[in-house]
Amino acid sequence: MKNASLLIVFFLALNLSFGQETNQAFQEEEELKPIYTQRKNIPKFAPTSLVFRNFQFQYERVLNQRFSVALTYSTIPEGDFPFKDLLLESADEEEDLNRYLENSSIKYTSFTPEIRIYFGDGYGKGFYLAPFYRHTNYDLKGIQFYYDSDEGNEEVVVTSGELKSNTFGLQVGSQFNLGNRLVLDWFIIGPHYGTSNGDLLGRTTETLSEQEQQDLDEVLSDIDMPVGDFTHEVDSRGANIKVDGPWGGIRAGIAIGYRF
Protein backbone atom coordinates (compact mmCIF):
# COMPACT_ATOMS: atom_id res chain seq x y z
CA MET A 1 0.00 0.00 0.00
CA LYS A 2 2.88 2.30 0.89
CA ASN A 3 4.60 1.55 -2.44
CA ALA A 4 1.37 2.24 -4.36
CA SER A 5 0.98 5.62 -2.63
CA LEU A 6 4.56 6.56 -3.46
CA LEU A 7 3.98 5.55 -7.08
CA ILE A 8 0.85 7.75 -7.33
CA VAL A 9 2.73 10.71 -5.84
CA PHE A 10 5.57 10.15 -8.31
CA PHE A 11 3.24 10.18 -11.34
CA LEU A 12 1.38 13.24 -10.06
CA ALA A 13 4.65 15.11 -9.66
CA LEU A 14 5.83 13.98 -13.09
CA ASN A 15 2.55 15.08 -14.71
CA LEU A 16 2.67 18.47 -12.95
CA SER A 17 6.24 19.01 -14.07
CA PHE A 18 5.43 18.01 -17.66
CA GLY A 19 2.34 20.26 -17.67
CA GLN A 20 4.37 23.22 -16.44
CA GLU A 21 7.02 22.65 -19.10
CA THR A 22 4.37 22.29 -21.83
CA ASN A 23 2.58 25.44 -20.68
CA GLN A 24 5.85 27.33 -20.51
CA ALA A 25 6.80 26.15 -24.01
CA PHE A 26 3.37 27.25 -25.32
CA GLN A 27 3.73 30.67 -23.69
CA GLU A 28 7.21 31.09 -25.16
CA GLU A 29 5.87 30.11 -28.60
CA GLU A 30 3.02 32.64 -28.28
CA GLU A 31 5.44 35.38 -27.25
CA LEU A 32 7.49 34.78 -30.40
CA LYS A 33 4.46 35.47 -32.62
CA PRO A 34 3.86 39.04 -33.87
CA ILE A 35 1.68 41.04 -31.49
CA TYR A 36 -1.13 41.40 -34.06
CA THR A 37 -1.86 37.65 -33.89
CA GLN A 38 -3.19 38.15 -30.35
CA ARG A 39 -5.72 40.76 -31.54
CA LYS A 40 -8.49 38.70 -33.03
CA ASN A 41 -11.34 41.22 -33.38
CA ILE A 42 -11.42 43.51 -36.45
CA PRO A 43 -14.37 45.88 -36.97
CA LYS A 44 -14.19 47.69 -40.34
CA PHE A 45 -15.78 50.41 -42.42
CA ALA A 46 -15.67 50.61 -46.24
CA PRO A 47 -15.21 54.23 -47.39
CA THR A 48 -15.27 53.24 -51.08
CA SER A 49 -18.92 52.16 -50.79
CA LEU A 50 -19.91 55.75 -49.98
CA VAL A 51 -19.64 56.46 -53.72
CA PHE A 52 -22.90 54.52 -54.01
CA ARG A 53 -24.36 56.18 -50.87
CA ASN A 54 -23.87 52.78 -49.27
CA PHE A 55 -22.81 52.53 -45.62
CA GLN A 56 -20.96 49.23 -45.23
CA PHE A 57 -19.67 47.77 -41.97
CA GLN A 58 -17.95 44.47 -41.26
CA TYR A 59 -16.89 42.57 -38.15
CA GLU A 60 -14.24 39.86 -38.52
CA ARG A 61 -13.23 37.38 -35.84
CA VAL A 62 -9.91 35.57 -36.36
CA LEU A 63 -10.18 31.94 -35.23
CA ASN A 64 -6.63 30.72 -35.89
CA GLN A 65 -3.84 31.11 -38.42
CA ARG A 66 -5.89 29.92 -41.39
CA PHE A 67 -9.53 30.70 -40.64
CA SER A 68 -11.72 33.61 -39.64
CA VAL A 69 -15.43 34.42 -39.84
CA ALA A 70 -16.95 37.76 -40.83
CA LEU A 71 -20.34 39.43 -41.09
CA THR A 72 -20.99 42.46 -43.32
CA TYR A 73 -23.97 44.80 -43.04
CA SER A 74 -24.71 47.30 -45.82
CA THR A 75 -27.44 49.89 -46.10
CA ILE A 76 -28.49 52.61 -48.55
CA PRO A 77 -30.90 55.10 -46.91
CA GLU A 78 -34.06 55.88 -48.84
CA GLY A 79 -33.37 58.24 -51.74
CA ASP A 80 -32.59 58.40 -55.46
CA PHE A 81 -31.10 55.44 -57.25
CA PRO A 82 -27.28 55.63 -57.00
CA PHE A 83 -25.82 56.96 -60.26
CA LYS A 84 -29.31 57.46 -61.69
CA ASP A 85 -28.05 60.00 -64.24
CA LEU A 86 -25.34 57.60 -65.44
CA LEU A 87 -27.91 54.82 -65.63
CA LEU A 88 -30.19 56.96 -67.76
CA GLU A 89 -27.34 57.95 -70.09
CA SER A 90 -26.42 54.32 -70.72
CA ALA A 91 -30.01 53.19 -71.34
CA ASP A 92 -31.16 52.47 -74.88
CA GLU A 93 -34.46 54.24 -74.29
CA GLU A 94 -33.32 57.04 -71.99
CA GLU A 95 -36.50 59.09 -72.28
CA ASP A 96 -38.79 56.23 -71.18
CA LEU A 97 -36.46 55.15 -68.36
CA ASN A 98 -36.21 58.73 -67.13
CA ARG A 99 -40.01 58.91 -66.90
CA TYR A 100 -40.12 55.59 -65.04
CA LEU A 101 -37.55 56.71 -62.44
CA GLU A 102 -37.94 60.50 -62.22
CA ASN A 103 -39.92 60.35 -58.95
CA SER A 104 -38.68 57.00 -57.69
CA SER A 105 -36.68 56.09 -54.60
CA ILE A 106 -34.80 53.06 -53.31
CA LYS A 107 -33.84 51.72 -49.91
CA TYR A 108 -31.36 48.85 -49.60
CA THR A 109 -30.08 46.53 -46.87
CA SER A 110 -27.94 43.40 -47.05
CA PHE A 111 -26.33 40.88 -44.69
CA THR A 112 -23.29 38.90 -45.82
CA PRO A 113 -21.76 36.17 -43.62
CA GLU A 114 -18.54 34.60 -44.86
CA ILE A 115 -15.76 32.19 -43.92
CA ARG A 116 -12.23 33.35 -44.75
CA ILE A 117 -9.34 31.04 -45.56
CA TYR A 118 -5.97 32.82 -45.24
CA PHE A 119 -2.72 31.85 -46.92
CA GLY A 120 0.82 32.89 -46.01
CA ASP A 121 1.26 34.50 -42.57
CA GLY A 122 -2.46 34.27 -41.77
CA TYR A 123 -4.08 35.35 -38.50
CA GLY A 124 -6.20 37.81 -40.51
CA LYS A 125 -3.30 38.91 -42.72
CA GLY A 126 -2.49 38.23 -46.36
CA PHE A 127 -4.25 36.76 -49.37
CA TYR A 128 -7.57 35.01 -48.70
CA LEU A 129 -10.51 33.23 -50.29
CA ALA A 130 -13.93 33.67 -48.69
CA PRO A 131 -17.06 31.72 -49.67
CA PHE A 132 -20.08 33.81 -48.70
CA TYR A 133 -23.86 34.08 -48.68
CA ARG A 134 -25.73 37.37 -49.21
CA HIS A 135 -29.33 38.26 -48.41
CA THR A 136 -30.46 41.57 -49.91
CA ASN A 137 -33.67 43.55 -49.57
CA TYR A 138 -34.69 46.43 -51.87
CA ASP A 139 -37.61 48.75 -51.07
CA LEU A 140 -38.75 50.50 -54.27
CA LYS A 141 -41.18 53.42 -54.42
CA GLY A 142 -42.63 55.73 -57.04
CA ILE A 143 -41.79 53.83 -60.26
CA GLN A 144 -44.15 55.26 -62.89
CA PHE A 145 -45.70 53.61 -65.95
CA TYR A 146 -47.69 55.71 -68.43
CA TYR A 147 -50.64 54.65 -70.59
CA ASP A 148 -53.17 56.36 -72.86
CA SER A 149 -56.67 56.91 -71.50
CA ASP A 150 -59.86 56.61 -73.54
CA GLU A 151 -60.11 60.42 -73.52
CA GLY A 152 -56.74 60.69 -75.30
CA ASN A 153 -54.84 61.84 -72.21
CA GLU A 154 -51.71 60.28 -70.80
CA GLU A 155 -52.28 58.73 -67.37
CA VAL A 156 -49.85 57.13 -64.93
CA VAL A 157 -49.78 54.11 -62.63
CA VAL A 158 -47.34 54.59 -59.72
CA THR A 159 -45.93 51.32 -58.38
CA SER A 160 -44.10 50.45 -55.17
CA GLY A 161 -42.92 47.21 -53.64
CA GLU A 162 -40.14 45.00 -52.39
CA LEU A 163 -37.48 42.86 -54.04
CA LYS A 164 -35.38 40.24 -52.24
CA SER A 165 -32.41 38.23 -53.42
CA ASN A 166 -30.36 35.35 -52.03
CA THR A 167 -26.97 34.70 -53.59
CA PHE A 168 -23.80 32.69 -52.98
CA GLY A 169 -20.31 33.65 -54.09
CA LEU A 170 -16.56 33.56 -53.57
CA GLN A 171 -14.60 36.63 -52.47
CA VAL A 172 -10.95 36.98 -53.47
CA GLY A 173 -9.09 39.52 -51.35
CA SER A 174 -6.02 40.53 -49.41
CA GLN A 175 -5.69 42.10 -45.98
CA PHE A 176 -2.70 44.21 -44.96
CA ASN A 177 -1.49 45.37 -41.56
CA LEU A 178 -0.99 49.12 -41.22
CA GLY A 179 0.91 48.77 -37.96
CA ASN A 180 -0.14 46.45 -35.13
CA ARG A 181 -3.75 47.68 -34.96
CA LEU A 182 -4.90 49.22 -38.25
CA VAL A 183 -5.68 47.02 -41.26
CA LEU A 184 -6.58 47.60 -44.88
CA ASP A 185 -8.89 45.01 -46.42
CA TRP A 186 -8.93 44.91 -50.23
CA PHE A 187 -11.97 43.12 -51.65
CA ILE A 188 -10.40 42.38 -55.05
CA ILE A 189 -13.38 40.64 -56.64
CA GLY A 190 -16.32 38.64 -55.36
CA PRO A 191 -18.83 37.40 -57.95
CA HIS A 192 -22.08 36.02 -56.55
CA TYR A 193 -25.14 34.46 -58.12
CA GLY A 194 -28.53 33.22 -56.94
CA THR A 195 -32.25 33.92 -57.10
CA SER A 196 -34.60 36.86 -56.61
CA ASN A 197 -38.29 37.44 -56.02
CA GLY A 198 -40.34 40.57 -55.63
CA ASP A 199 -43.61 42.37 -56.22
CA LEU A 200 -44.46 45.88 -57.39
CA LEU A 201 -48.07 46.93 -56.97
CA GLY A 202 -49.67 49.89 -58.75
CA ARG A 203 -53.21 51.16 -58.25
CA THR A 204 -55.19 53.86 -60.05
CA THR A 205 -57.94 56.13 -58.73
CA GLU A 206 -60.02 55.40 -61.84
CA THR A 207 -61.39 52.12 -63.16
CA LEU A 208 -59.48 51.12 -66.29
CA SER A 209 -61.42 50.20 -69.41
CA GLU A 210 -60.49 47.20 -71.57
CA GLN A 211 -58.61 49.46 -73.99
CA GLU A 212 -56.73 51.20 -71.19
CA GLN A 213 -55.76 47.85 -69.70
CA GLN A 214 -54.48 46.70 -73.07
CA ASP A 215 -52.40 49.85 -73.51
CA LEU A 216 -50.86 49.48 -70.03
CA ASP A 217 -50.19 45.81 -70.71
CA GLU A 218 -48.27 46.71 -73.89
CA VAL A 219 -46.17 49.28 -72.02
CA LEU A 220 -45.20 46.73 -69.37
CA SER A 221 -44.50 44.06 -71.99
CA ASP A 222 -41.86 46.30 -73.60
CA ILE A 223 -39.75 46.43 -70.41
CA ASP A 224 -36.55 44.38 -70.60
CA MET A 225 -34.94 43.45 -67.26
CA PRO A 226 -31.15 42.74 -67.27
CA VAL A 227 -31.61 40.10 -64.55
CA GLY A 228 -34.60 38.19 -63.27
CA ASP A 229 -37.81 37.21 -65.03
CA PHE A 230 -40.27 40.11 -65.33
CA THR A 231 -43.97 39.22 -65.46
CA HIS A 232 -47.09 41.28 -64.90
CA GLU A 233 -50.87 41.21 -64.63
CA VAL A 234 -53.19 44.11 -65.49
CA ASP A 235 -56.74 44.57 -64.30
CA SER A 236 -59.28 47.38 -63.97
CA ARG A 237 -57.55 48.71 -60.85
CA GLY A 238 -53.95 48.82 -62.11
CA ALA A 239 -51.03 46.41 -62.37
CA ASN A 240 -49.18 43.79 -60.34
CA ILE A 241 -45.57 43.24 -61.43
CA LYS A 242 -43.50 40.23 -60.34
CA VAL A 243 -39.75 39.66 -60.54
CA ASP A 244 -38.67 36.05 -60.08
CA GLY A 245 -35.52 34.42 -61.38
CA PRO A 246 -31.72 34.63 -61.47
CA TRP A 247 -29.86 37.44 -59.70
CA GLY A 248 -26.19 38.28 -59.43
CA GLY A 249 -23.56 40.87 -58.69
CA ILE A 250 -19.91 41.54 -57.80
CA ARG A 251 -18.37 42.58 -54.48
CA ALA A 252 -15.34 44.86 -54.62
CA GLY A 253 -13.83 47.75 -52.67
CA ILE A 254 -11.58 48.69 -49.75
CA ALA A 255 -12.25 48.73 -46.00
CA ILE A 256 -10.28 50.15 -43.08
CA GLY A 257 -10.27 48.20 -39.82
CA TYR A 258 -8.98 48.27 -36.24
CA ARG A 259 -7.60 45.25 -34.37
CA PHE A 260 -8.21 44.65 -30.70
N, C-alpha and C positions, 0 to 999 in steps of 0.2 A: 504493500500500500504506500509505504514511504517512497519507494522507487518510482511508482506511478505518479505520485504528486510532484516529485522532482522533475520527471519527464514533462509533465504538463507545464510546469513553470518554465522549463527550458524552451519549449516550443512557443509559449506566449512571448517570452523575451525575444526570441529569434524573429517572430512575426512582427513585433513592435519595432525592432531595429530595422527590418527590411522595409516596413511601411514608412518609417521616417526617412530612410535613404531614397525610396521611390518618390515620396512627396518632395523631398529636397531636390532631386534630379528634375522633377516636373517643374518646380518653381524656377530652377536655374534655366531650364529650356524656355519657359515663358518669358523670363527676363531678357533672354537673347533676342526675342522677336521684336520687330519695330513697334513703337508705342501705339500706332494706329490700329494694330490688330486687336487691342484690348477695348477699342471703342466701336461697339457693334451696332449702334443706333444711328441712322442717317436720315433725318428729315430733309426734304429738298423742295425747291421752287423752280419752275421753268420759265425764265423771263422771255424766251423766244416765242412761247405760246401767246404772249400778250399781243403779238401782231394780229392774231385772229380774235382778239378780245376774250381770250380763253385763259382763265385762271387755273393753273395746273399745279397740284401738290402731290408729293410722293413721300411715303415712309418706307425705308428699307431696313431690314433686320438681318445682320450677318450671322449665319449659323455656325460656319466653320470656314476653313480655307477655301473650299470649293463652292459652297452653296449659300445662298441668301434668299429671302422672300421679300416681296415688295407689294405695296398697294398704292395705286395712283387714283386720285380723284380730280376730275376736270369739270369746270362749269363755265358756261357763257351766259351772263345775265340777259334777261329779255331785252331785245333791241333789234336793229337792222341785221340782215344777213351779213356776215363778214365778207368783205370784198365784193359787195353787191354790184358796185359800178363795174369792176373788172369782170364779174360774171356776166353782166349784161352785154359788155363789149365783145365777149367771146361767143355769145349765143348767135345761132344762125338767124333766129327771128327775134332780134333785140327788141323791137317795138312791142310785140306781144308779151314777151317775158317781162319787160318793164311794167306793163299794165298789170300783169299777174302779181308782181312783187312790190309795186310802188307804195302800198300801205301795209305791207306784211311785217311780221316780226318773228323772231325765233328765240327759243330758250333751250339750252343744251346742258345735260349732265352725263357723266360717264364714270364707271368704276372699272379699274383694270388690275386684277391680281396677277402676279407673275412669280415664277421660280427662276432664279438666276444661277447659271453655272459659270464660274470664273476659271480662267486659265492663267498660267504664269504665277505671279506672287499671290494672288487671291486675297482673301479676307476683305472683299469689297473693293478690290483694286485690280485694274487691268481689263483685258478683253473678256467679253462675256456673251453667252447666248441665253435668251430668256423666253421660253414658251409662255404664252399669256392668253387670258380670256378677257373680253371686253363686253360690258353691257352698257348700252347707250340709250338715252331717252331724249327725243326732240319734241318740244311743244311748239306748234306752228299756229300762227294767227293771221287773219286778214289777207289770205291769198284769194285774189279776185278773178272770176271768170265771167266774161261778157257774152251776152246773147241778144238777138234781135227780138223785140216784142211784136205782137200783132199790129200795134199802132205805128210801127216803123221806127220806134225809138230803141236806143241801145240800153239794155238793163244789165245789172250785175248780180251775181251770186257770190257772197263772201263766205269763204270756208275757213274752218279752224279745226285742229285736231292734234293727234299725238302719233308719233312714229317711234318704234323701238327696234333695236337691232342687237343681235348676239353673235359675236365673232370670235374666232380663235386665230392666233398668229405666232410668229417667232421674231423676237427683237434681237437685232445684232447691235452691240454697243461696246463702249469702252469707258471706264471710270478712272479718273486721275486724282491723285492726292495733290492738293495745293497747301502743303504743310501737313501737320499732324491732325488737323481738325477739318479744314475746308476740303471739299471735293468738287470736281467737275464731272458730270455725267453726260456723255455724248451718246444720244440715241441715234445711231447711224442710220438704220433703216429697220422698220418693223411692219412688213405686210401682214394684213389680217383679212379673213374672209369668213362669211357666215350667212345668216338669214335675217330678214326684216319683216315687220308687219306693222300696219298702221291704218288709221281711218281719218279722213277729213270730211266733215259734215257741213253742208251749206244749205241754208233755208232762206226762202224769199217771203216778203210780206204779201205778195199777190199769188193767186193760184195760176199755175202755168197751163196754157192751152197745149193741145197735142203738137201744134206747130212750134211753139216755144220750147217744148221739151225736146223736140227733134233737133232744133238749132243748138241748144245747149249740149245735147249729146254729141253732135258733130264737133263742137269746139273741144270738148274733153277727149274725143277720140283722136284728135290731132296732136295731143301732147305726147312727147317721147321722153321717157325717163332713162337716164344713163345707167341706173341700177334699179333692181327690183321690178316686179310686174305690176303695172298700173291698170286697174280696172275701175269701172264706175257704173252706177245706176242712177237714172234720172226719173223723177216722178213729178207730180203736180206741185209739190212743195219745195223742190230744189234738187240737190244732188248729194250722193254718198260716194266718196272716192276711197278706194282701198289700195294699199301698197303691200305686196306680199311676194317675197322672193329673195334672190341673192343680194348680199350687201358686202361691201369691202372698203378698205382704206389702207393708209400707210402712217405709221408712227415715226416721227423724226423730231429732232430738236436738241436743246442743251438745257441742263438743269444744274443749279448750284446747291450744294448740300453742306451740312455741318455734322461732324462726328461727335458723339458723346457716349 
